[in-house]
Amino acid sequence: MNWKNNIIYLLLLILTISCTSQEVRQEKENLSAKQTINTKHLIGSWKDKSSAALHFSLFSDGSARSDNMKTLLYQKWSAKDNKLTLTIKSIGNGNSSVSEEIFDIYKLDKECLILKQDHIIFEYSKSGY
């Protein structure tokens, strides 16, 4: 009788582990789906909430514009895998350089954009909201 109980406990344990693994996989898939951004929300003019006030606009054709900066020019943008890439031309002291800045999109909806780069958080509100 003792070996039958052991077999029953073993089968219950295997069933429990199997169900738990499936639930964990499903939760990961749901989390991944929630993090997928709607790039349509990126299009528009964004106002920097910090004292730096680095405002910019993103256009549907992939071009970008600096709204209030003469020496830091946003040229184009793309979004993939919840990351925003901005191509930026820096003009100053007779020198210029072009770089790509990559940000994690932490939050995005039709009126709010929060970006993260390393440990720095950038918050923006969309013009008109």
C-alpha positions in Angstrom: 0.0 0.0 0.0 2.9 2.4 0.8 4.3 2.2 -2.8 0.9 3.0 -4.2 0.8 6.2 -2.1 4.3 7.1 -3.3 3.2 6.7 -7.0 0.1 8.8 -6.4 2.1 11.6 -4.8 4.7 11.4 -7.6 2.0 11.8 -10.2 0.4 14.7 -8.4 3.8 16.4 -8.1 4.4 16.0 -11.9 1.0 17.3 -12.7 1.5 20.3 -10.4 4.9 21.1 -11.9 3.5 20.8 -15.5 0.6 23.1 -14.8 2.8 25.7 -13.0 5.3 25.8 -15.9 2.5 26.4 -18.4 1.1 29.2 -16.2 4.5 30.8 -16.0 5.0 30.6 -19.8 1.5 32.2 -20.3 2.3 35.0 -17.9 5.6 35.8 -19.7 3.8 35.8 -23.1 1.1 38.2 -21.7 3.8 40.5 -20.2 5.6 40.5 -23.5 2.4 41.4 -25.4 1.6 44.2 -23.0 5.0 45.7 -23.6 4.5 46.0 -27.3 4.1 49.6 -28.2 1.8 51.3 -30.6 4.1 53.4 -32.8 1.2 55.5 -34.0 1.3 57.1 -30.5 4.9 58.2 -31.1 3.9 60.5 -34.0 3.4 64.1 -32.9 5.2 66.8 -30.9 6.6 66.0 -27.5 7.3 68.5 -24.7 10.1 67.6 -22.3 8.9 67.9 -18.7 12.5 68.6 -17.4 14.2 71.9 -17.0 16.2 71.1 -20.1 13.1 71.5 -22.2 14.3 69.4 -25.2 11.1 69.4 -27.2 10.9 67.4 -30.5 8.5 66.1 -33.1 8.3 62.7 -34.7 6.6 62.4 -38.1 5.0 59.4 -39.8 7.6 59.2 -42.6 10.4 58.5 -40.0 11.7 62.0 -39.9 12.2 64.0 -36.7 12.6 67.6 -35.8 14.0 69.5 -32.9 11.3 72.0 -31.9 13.4 74.4 -29.8 17.1 73.5 -30.2 19.5 75.2 -32.6 22.6 73.0 -31.9 20.9 69.6 -31.3 19.0 68.6 -34.4 16.8 65.5 -34.4 16.8 64.1 -37.9 15.1 60.7 -38.0 13.5 58.1 -35.7 12.6 54.4 -35.7 11.0 52.1 -33.1 11.5 48.4 -32.7 11.2 46.0 -29.8 10.1 48.7 -27.5 13.1 50.8 -28.2 13.1 54.3 -29.8 16.2 55.2 -31.9 16.8 58.9 -32.6 19.4 60.1 -35.1 20.7 63.4 -33.8 23.1 65.9 -35.3 25.0 68.0 -32.9 26.3 71.3 -34.1 28.6 73.4 -32.0 31.8 75.4 -32.0 32.3 74.8 -35.7 32.2 71.0 -35.3 29.3 68.7 -36.0 28.7 65.0 -35.4 25.8 62.6 -36.0 24.9 59.9 -33.4 22.1 57.5 -32.7 20.6 57.6 -29.3 18.6 54.5 -28.2 16.0 54.6 -25.5 13.9 52.0 -23.9 10.2 53.0 -24.2 9.1 52.6 -20.6 5.6 54.0 -21.1 3.7 55.3 -24.2 0.1 56.3 -24.7 -1.5 59.1 -26.7 -0.5 61.8 -24.3 2.5 60.5 -22.3 6.0 59.2 -23.3 8.5 58.0 -20.8 11.9 56.9 -22.0 14.8 55.3 -20.2 18.4 55.3 -21.1 20.8 53.6 -18.7 19.4 54.8 -15.4 18.1 58.1 -16.6 14.3 58.6 -17.1 13.0 61.2 -19.6 9.3 62.3 -19.4 7.4 64.0 -22.2 3.8 65.1 -22.7 2.3 65.3 -26.1 1.4 68.8 -27.4 -2.4 69.4 -27.3 -2.9 67.2 -24.1 
